[in-house]
Structures are given as C-alpha cells and as structure tokens.
Amino acid sequence: MVLEASGVYDKSLRAGLALAGIGHVRVNPQRARDFARASGRLAKTDALDAAMLAEMGRALRLVADPLPEAGRERLGLLSRRRDQLVAMRTQEKQRRIEITDSFIGADLDRHMAGLNQAIAAIEVEIQNQIGSDAALAQDQALIRSVPGIGPVTASVLAALMPELGRRSGKQIATLAGLAPLNNDSGLRRGQRSIRGGRRRVRQALYMAAVASLRTQSPLNAFYHRLRQAGKPPKPALVALARKLLVTINAIMKTRTRFAT
C-alpha cells in the first residue's frame, strides 16, 4: 500500500497494516503531487489521489518501509520530545543574554533550570526504552561502536532510520538527504548539493562528524584528505557525515562492531 505521510494521523493506519502483515510505503506529499503533475493529473479528489498513489507505486517500483515496531516508535517520540525541550532551552538562553531586568532574568533562570531537569529525565527514559528492548539495545551498541557517535545521535538513528542495514549505502544516504545530487546540463557541470531527506538524521550526523574530529577515528583521515584536496570545511564535514552513515549501514548489515 502507498500512502502519503501525514504525521501522527497515519499512525493508526500503519499499525493496522503491520498487524495485518501488509507492506506499505509512506511518500512525501510534495513528491506525490510532483508525480501527479508530471503524469497530467491536475484535478484533486480523494478518489483521484488514491488512483494516483497506486500508479505512483507501480511506476516507481517503490520499496516497502520496514513494518513499524512499538519500541522504535516510542523511542522516536521520546527523541522528538528531547529535541523540543533542547530547542526551548536554547531560546531561553538567547533571551537571557538580552535581558537586564532582574525579575525577568530570575524567571528565565527558573525556567531553564526546569528545562534542564526535564531534558535529563527524558534522556534517562530514552536509555530505559533502549534497555528494555533487546533489538534496540543491540542496534544502539553497534551504532555507538563508531567513534564520534554519542547517545543522542545513536538514539536518533535507531528511531528514525529503521532502514539501516536493509538498504544499499547509496539508498541510505539518499534517505538521509546526504547524497550529493548532480546539477548538470549539456557541457555545463554545476555544483553538486544535498537536499531533502530526513532533516533530523542529517543534523545528528553532521554534529557527529564534527565530534569525530576530536577522536582518534580512522575516518578522520577521510576528512583530512578532502581538505588537502581543496574541499572547503563544511562540504568536507558533510562528506564525512555521509561516510559515517554508510559505515553504520554496513555495520548494521553485517552486525559487527566498528573495527579500528
């Protein structure tokens, strides 16, 4: 079955499909509309959308998503909640810098203290969730064997990239939005760039790439080769993030820890 991603609204449908053993793939609504326009479908009704999605699945030979797992889905909810709390704390820190009024400053300090406690509590719950699920715990251990990958990045990958180890390196990089896309026409060779994909996964891997530069990871040599070849720092870090993801994908496929 092919369905458009609709946030929390398709959760019950996906759970029902999993219970019935029916494979399904969630597609980005924008991608579905692009396909509709490309195939000349300009009108939009529920019936026409259903027919279009069925045709899209056949024409593009879409691969079914992994069936949802309750533990992994809860880990995703916890991870997203942590992100929300961290974003609120960052906003309050910025406001605190700008405030000189003592009353408002004290109020901001109290709120940040509460946010710190909430973040610490949810991080404990994330580890409890991982520890209570054997499959998640094994995945976490394998992912964290890669230098530079900390608990936050590992939980994000475990929750939001269930395809790890089940797709090719190129496919997994595309899912994360880390695969460089060509921009060529005729003899012109445009600059390749990354776009689309799973934004939170991409952010986590970029930060992991930055962190890995402070380790003795053999992957650091890959980054330094790119820099010596003239690649600017940020594109080199993006390439390192992609290298980390492809490496993790291979680790998950073989179920063997990272070897130095």
N, C-alpha and C positions, 0 to 999 in steps of 0.2 A: 504494500500500500504506500502511496505517495501522499504526503500531507504538508501543508505549509506550517512552518514554525510559528507558534503563537504564544510563546512564553508559557506561563502556568496553565493556560487554557487548554493545551493539548495533553496535559499530564495524564488525565483520566483515560483519554483515548489510547495513549501509548501503553498505559498499564493494562488496559483491556486487551490490546493486541498482543502484548507479551504473554498474558495469561492464556490466550488462545493459540499461541505459537505462530502468530502471523508476522512475518518480517515487514518492516516499514522503513521509510527514509523521510526525514524532515528536510525540506528545502527552504532556503531563504526566500521570503515573499517577493523580494525585488528580483531575484533570479527567475522566479516563476512568471512574474509579469514581463520580464525581458523575453522569455521564451514565448509567451502568448503574443506579444507584439511581433516578434520575429516570424511567427507562423501565421500572421494575419488575423489573429483573434483580438479584435478591438472591443467588442461588447463584453460585459461582465455581469454574470449572474452566478448563483451557487452551482447550478447545473452545468453551465459552460465552464466554470472553474474546475469542477470535478473532471470533466472530459479532458480539459487541457492538462491537468496534472497527470492523468493516466497516460496521455500521449507523450508528455514530457518524460515520464518514467521509461516508456518503451524506446523513445527516440534516443535518449541519452544513456540508456542502459545503466540507470542509477543503481548503486550498490546499497543494500540494506544496512541501516545503522545497527550497531550492537543492541541487543534487547536490553531495556532498562533494568538496572539492579537497584533494589531498595536502598542498600547501604551506600552505594556510589551516589545515588540521587540525593540522599540526606547529606552526604559529605559536600556535594555541590552547593546545597542550601546553606550549610554552615560556612563554607568558604566565601560565598557571596555576602553573607551577613558580616563576616570579618572585614571584607573589603569596604562595606558601607560604614562600619564603625571607624576604620582607619581613615576613610575619606572625611568623616565628620571631625575627627581629631585634627587632621591636617588643616581643615578650615578654621577651627577654633584657635589653633596655634597661630595662624596668619592674623586672625582678628586680635589676638592677644598682643602681638607686636605693635599693632596700630593704636591700641587703647591706652590712654593715660588716666582715665577716670578710675579711682581706687575701687569703687563699688562694682563697676562692670568688670574690672580686672579680676577681682576676687570671685565673681560669679563664673567667669571663664575658667579660672583655675579649678574651681569645684567641678565644673562640667568635664574638663579634661581629665581630672582625677577619676571621675566616674567612668569615662570612656576607656581609660587605661585598665580599670578593673574589668569592664565588660569585654575588652579585647583579650585580656589574659584568661578570662573564664571561657570564652568561646574557643580559644586556642587549646585549652585543656579538653574541651568537649570534642574538638576535631581529632585530637590524638586518641580520645576514648573511642570515638566512632571507628577510627582506623584499627585500633587494638581489638575491637570486638568483632571485626570482620576479617577472617583469615585471608581471603583473596586480596583485600585492600592492604592488609599488613604486609603481605608478600610483595605486592606491587610497590608499596612505599619503600621497602628495604632495597629493592632493585634500583628504583629511581634515585634514591639518596646515595647509592654507591658511586654516582658520578660526581667528581669534585665540583664544588660551586653550587650544587643543588641542595638547598636547605629545606626545612619542613614546610614552609609556605608554598614554594614552587612545587614541591613533590605532591602536596595535597591538591593543588590546582590541577596539575597534570592527571593525577589519579581520578579526580572528579570530572573534569571537563574534556579529557581526551581518552575515552574508553576504547578508541580505535588503536591505541598504541600496541604494537606487536602484531596487528592484524592487517596492516596496510603496508605498502612499499614506502621507502624513505621519501620519495618524491610526493606521493599522495599525502603522507602525514604532514610534510612541510606546507603543502597547499592548504590543508585543512586549518593549519595554524596561521595562515597568511604570511608565511616566511619564505615562500618560494618566489624567487625573482621572476618577474613577468617581462617578456620582451616588448619593445615598443619600436618596431622596425617597419619600414615601408620602402619598397624598391631598394635603392642603394643606400638609403639613409639608415643608420644604426642608432636608434635612440637609446637613452639611458634606461636600463632595467630598474624596476622598482617593485616593492612589495605592497600589497593592499588586500583588503578583505580578510576573510578567515576569522578565527576566534581571538578577539582582541585581548581578553584577559590572559589567555595562554601565551600570546605573543609578548605581553608586558612582563609576565613572570619569567619567561625565558631570557628576555633582554636583561633583566636585573640579575638573573643567574649568570649570564655571560660576563657582566661587569664584576660580579663576586668571584667568578672563577679566575679572573686575572690576578687575584690576591692569593691564589693557591699554587701548588706545585703541579697542577694538572698538565698532563702531556698535550691536552687540547690547546693550551696557551701558545704552543709553537705554531699552530694553525693561524691564530690571530696575528702573531708577530710576522709570519711570512707574508700575510696580506698587507700589513703596514709597510714592510720593507719593499713590497712591490708597488707601493704608491697609493694604496687604497686608503681613503680618509678614515678616521677613527670610528665614526658612527656606522657607516656601511660595513666596516670590518667587524664591529660588535654584532650587527645583525647577522652577518655570515656565521659568526661564532655561535650565536643563539640557534641558528638553523643546524649547525654541526652538533650542538648539544642535543637537539630534538631528534635528529636522525640517529645519533648514538644511542639515546634512550630507547628509541623504537627498536633498534637491533637488539638491545639488551632484553627488552620485553619479549621479543620474538624468540630468542634463544633461552630465556630465563636464566641467564648467567650474569653475575655481578660484573661491574666495570673492572677491567684489569689494567693496572698501570704498566 
